[in-house]
């Protein structure tokens, strides 16, 4: 990993510790509480997209209030609000987002980062968002999530080059490109491809990272930090139904018990995700019925009935509700505070690295 990239992240986000641990902006799950808790622990927390674009304003207000009550963050005399926010560009509204930022920036510290994801119109759409966000908030750092070498090259060659690239491997939970590669091969190839274009752009590894071992591996691959989503589902601050959280804790063997599909989007009534995207979720009765040939209309009717059951709507055996999670779900065994997760992963990385160095030294 490039030392300059590590140092640039530390300079941009002075409250953070190395290695950088990031909470991904999971829609409707990553709220202000989890974002601030992650940043308070020396990571970088992102607020996920809200139900509607204008929700960003209230989410920033809530985050600001939490930061003001944090002894660690409020005493750091930061020039930015020490959290980021995520945008699914295909379904959001650029004008509304810019209006929120313009209003916010008149008398408040701007958010530290904007994470852009899932364009319908490729790099052109990301460029439009990046340009307008930077015009409204010059100090903001723009993160772009990519899932292929081609996407990374397009971003690196763009006149609106992002400040950070999030490299998402195919093991990720939730939404990603239908076609993808695991982070073990994807990140090094991306790094090699862009080295002559933008050698110092930080790369954040995502997809299948659930503990310090995965984080250590990602850093060895060349990442400047790691982003996790599935692990943060099992935190006290996550905005998540108890049934969903229990299903995550009970799941195991994620390569066999998760599935990439558009089915769960469609059962929820979201029919217009860009065709090149799908979502990874836990296998449950909705999926088994789909495979068995149950007509979609009947499956959706049963799904809607399950949604009225609350906690009982989730579960491997009889649950039907969408339960987005990555293949690393079997590593998630305990509900912790989000800050505890950050600190445990960071300290664990040091132990893993020291152990590897020790093992290699003993074989000289």
N, C-alpha and C positions, 0 to 999 in steps of 0.2 A: 504494500500500500504506500502511496506517495506521502512522504512526511509533510510536504507543503499543503496537501489537501487536508490532512488532519489538523494542521495548525490554522488553516483558513476557516475551518468549521468552528474551532475554538474561538477565534477572533470574532466571527460573526455572531456567535452565541456564547457570550462570556460566562454565563451561569452554568454551562454544561461541563461535564467531565468526559475524559477519554477512557474507553471508547464510547462514542455517542450511541445512546439507545433511544430509539424513536417509537412512539405509539402512532400507528397508522390512523388516518382519518376515516374510521369506519362509520358509514352513514347511520345516523340515528342511535349509535352506540357510543362513539367517542364524543362525549360532551365536554363542557368546560371543566367539570370536576376532575375527570381523568387526565385531561390535557395539562392542567395546572399541577396536579400531583406528580406527573411524569417530569415536568420541567423543574419542579421543586426538588426532585431527587437527582438532578443533574442531567436529565435527558431532555428531549424536545417533544412535547405533546402537541398533537394536532386535533382540532375540533373537526368532526366529520360534517358532511353536508346536511343541512336541515331539510325539513319537509318541503320548504319553499325557500327561494333565494334570499328573501328579506329577513329570514331567521338569523342570518349572520350577525346582524346588529345586536340582537338580544344575547346571542351567544358570546360575542365579544364583551358586552357589558357584564355578563355573569363572570367571565374569566377575569376581567379587570378587578372586580370585587374580591374574587378569591385571591388574586395576586396581592392585593392591598392588605389582606389579612395574613399573608405568608411572611414570617419573619425572614426566611431565607431570601425570597425574591424581592420583597419590598425594600429590604436594606441594601440591595445590590446596585441601586441607582442606575438602572438600565434605561437606555434610550428607546427601547422597543417593548411592546407587550410580549413577554417571553413564551409565547405559544404561536402555533401556526393554524391555518384553516385549510380544509380540503374542498376541492370543487370537482364534480363530475361535469365537464364542460358540455357534454352532449345534452344534458337535461337541465342545466342551469341557465341563468340569464346574465349576460355580461353587463348590460346597462345597469341592472339592479345592483349587482355586486359592486360596480364602480361607484354608484351613488352612495351605497352604504359606506364604502371606504372613504370617499370624499367627505362625507358628513362626520365620520369617526375621526379623521385626521385633523379636523379643525382645532380640536383642543385636547386630544388624547394621544398617547403613545401608539404608534402603528404596530400592527401584528408583525411578528418576526419573519414569517414565511407563508407563502401560498403554494399549495400542492395541487397541481393540475393533472387530470386523469380522464381517460375515456373520451377522446374527441370523436365526433362523427366525421369530421372533414380533415383528419390527419394533422400534420404539422402546421398547416395554414391556420386551422382553428386555434391551436395552441399558441401560435405567434400572435394572433389577434388578442387573445386573453392576456398573454404576457405583456404585450405593448401597453394595453390599456391599464393593467394593474400597476405597471411601473410608472406610468404617467401620473396616476393618482397617488401612488405611494412609492417615491423613489428609493426609500431605504429598504423596501421589502426584498426578500430573497425568494425567487421563483424556483420551485421544485417541479420537475416533470417526471411522471412515472412512465416507464417504457418496459416492454416485454420482449423485445427483439433487438438484434444488432442493427437492423435497418432503421428502426425507430430511433435508436440511440444516435446513429450517424446523422439522421435528419435533424435531430435536436442540436447536435454539436455543430453542424454546418449552418444552422439558422442564424439570421441576423438578430434574432431574439433568443439567442442561446440561453438556456436556463442556468441558474447558479448552481443547481444540484440535480443530478440524475438519480432517480430511484429505479433500480434494476430489479424487476419483479420476476422471479422464477415461477415455473409452472406448478409448484407445490402450494402456492398461495391459496388461501380461502377467499370466498367472495368472488368478486368480478375481476376478470383478467382476459387476455387474449385467448381465444380458443386454441390456437396453436402456440406452443411455447417450449422452452427448454428449462431444465433445472438450473438453479443458481450456480451449481458447481461448474457448469460449462458456460453458461450465459455471461456471467460477470467477467471472467477472464477474456472472453472473446470481445466483449464490448470494450474493455480496457485497451486491448490491443488495437481495436479498430479506430478508436478516437485519439490515440496517443499523439499522433501527429497534428491533430486539429485542436484539441483542448486537453492537454496532458494533465492539467491541474484541477479539472472539474471534479469535485467529490462525487464518489459513487456510493450510494446507500443500498445495501443488499436487502431484499425482501423475498418472502415466499418460502415457507417451510422452516423458518428459524423460530425455535420455541424455547431455547435455553442457552446457557453459556457455551455449550459445546458447538451448537450451530453458529452462534455469534463468533466464536473463535475461528471456526472454519471460514466464515465469510470474510473476516479480517485477513486471514491468510491468503484468500483469493484476490485481495486487492481492494476490498471495501474500506471506506473511511468511517462507516458506521452501519448499524443494522436497524431495520424497521420491523416491528412485529405487530400482528393483528390478533391472530387466534389466541396467543398467550394472554393478551389483555382482555379477552372476553371473560376470563375467570378472575376478575378483580372487583374489589368492593365498589369502585367508582363507575364501573361500566353501566351504561343505561341499557339494561338487558333484562328480559323476562327470566324469572327464576327457572322456569322449565327449560329455556334455551341454555342457560348456564349449566344446569344439571346434565343436560344431554352432552354438552362439551366435556364435562368432567368424566362422564361414563364412557365416552367414545375411546376407541383404540384402533390400532392397525389402520391408520388413515389412508394408506394407499388402496386398501380394499373397501373401506367403509365410508369413503367420500366419493362423490361423483361430480364431474363437470357436465353441466347441462343448462339449458334455458328453461327447463320445466318449472323450477321454483319461481323464476321471474314471472312466468306466464300464469301460474296458479295464483300469484299475488295480484295479478291484473296488470303487470307491467309488460306490455307486449312489444315495445319499440326500442329496446336496447339495440345499439348497432350490431349488425349480424356477426361481426368478427369477434364479439365478446360473448362469454358465457360465465357461469359462476360455479364455484366448487362448494358443495354442501354435504352434510351427512346424509347417508342413505336412510330412508325411513319408509313408512307405509305408502306415502304418496308416490315415491319412486318405484317401489315394488309393484304397485298397482299399474303404474304407467307401463312398466316393462311387460306386465301380464296382459296388456291390451285394453285396460279400462278406458272407455271414451273420455276425452279431455273434459267435456262438460260435466260428467259425473265426478271425475276426480276433483275438479274445481269446486263443485258443490260440497263435497266432503271436506275439502280444505277450508272452505268458508265456515262450515259447522265447527271444525276443529279450532278455528281462530276465536270462537266464542267461548272456548273451554278454559282459557287462561293457561296456567302452568301445564295442565294436562294435554294441551295441544302439541307438546313436544315429546320426543323420546324415540328410540330406535324401533321398538316393537310395534307400538300403536300410534305414535305421533305422526302428524302430517305436516307440521309447520316447517317452512324453510329454516334451515339451521346451517348458515354459512360458516365454514371452518376449513382450515388447510389440512394437509396430510400430516402435519406435526401435532394434530390434536391429541394423540396418545401421550404426548409429553406433558399435557396440562392436567394436573392432578389435584390442585389445591387452589382455593380462592384466597388471594392475598391483596393487600393494598397495592395500587399501581406503583407507588414509590418503592415498595418492597421488591417488586419484580425488577425494576430498573437496577436497584442496588445489588440484588442477588445475581443478576446476569453479569453486571460489570465486574463484581468481585470474582465471580466464577471464571470469567475470561482470564483474569490474571492467574488463577490457579491452573487452568488448563494449559496456558502458555508456559508457565514455569515448569509444569509437569513434563511437557513435551521437550523443552530444552534440557531438563534433567535426564530424561530417557536417552536423548541423543548424545548427551555428554558422556553417559555411562558406556556408550558403545564406540567411543573413539578409539 
